[in-house]
Amino acid sequence: MAKNDLPALRDHLFEVIERLKSNSDPDADACEKIDIGTAKAITMTAKTIIDSAKVEVEFLKLISDETGATGVIMEASKTKFLTK
């Protein structure tokens, strides 16, 4: 099963970089390369995922700041807004 978390996303993005670098290698196999359009689409999707994670972090900070309670972050993470 695929992992859907930020470290896995980071790994995928580094793989895209490596595959882009392989584009200029004449000895690289076709499966080691990636076209620019696909790389851009992956990057745009990753940016959207990262932006949504930033919103979640800001939400948690806001809740923590308003209540002054650190335990609220744990409770907020269980809400439907932050779970899959």
N, C-alpha and C positions, 0 to 999 in steps of 0.2 A: 504494500500500500504506500502511496506517495505521501511524503511528509509535507504538510502545508503550514510552515512556520517561517519566520524571518531568516533563521540560519539556512534553511533549505533554499529559500529564495536567493540568498546571497550565493550559495553554491551554484545554482542555476545561472545566475548572472555571470559568474566567473567562467562557467562553461561556455557561455555565449562569447565572451571575450576570447577564450582560447580557440573557439571555432572560427571566429573572425580572423584571428591571426593565421589560422591554417589556410585561409583563402589564398594567401600569397605563396603558399608552399606547393610547388608543382608535384611533390611526391605524396602529398596528403590525399587520403581516400575521400570520396565524395561525402561519406557519412561524417567526416571530420570537419567539414566546411558548413557554412551557413550563409544564406544570401542576406544582403543588407536589409531588404524589406522585412524578412522574418525577424532579424535581430532588432530592428526598430519596433516591431509589434510586441516582441517580448519585453523590451525596455519600457515601452509605454504602459504595458500591463503591470509590470513590476512597480513602476512609479505610482500607479493607482493604488496598488496594495500597500505600498509604503505610506502614501498619503492617508489612507484609511487608518493605518496603525498610529500615525501621528495624531489623528483626531481622537482615537481611543485614549491615548496617553494624556492629551489635553483635557479630555472629559474626566479622567481619573484625578488629574491635578485639581480641576475645578471642584470636584466633590470633596476632595481632601481639604482644600483651602477654605471652603464654605463651612465645613463642619468642624475643622480642626482635629478630626479624629483619623488616626492612621488606619484603623480597622475598617473604615468605610470603603477603602480601596478593595479589600478582599470581598466585601459584600457586593460592591458595584460590578466586579468582574463576573459575578454569577448571574447578572441580569441578562435578559434576552438581547439587549443592545450590544453586548460584548461577546456573546457566545455564538458558536456556529449552529 
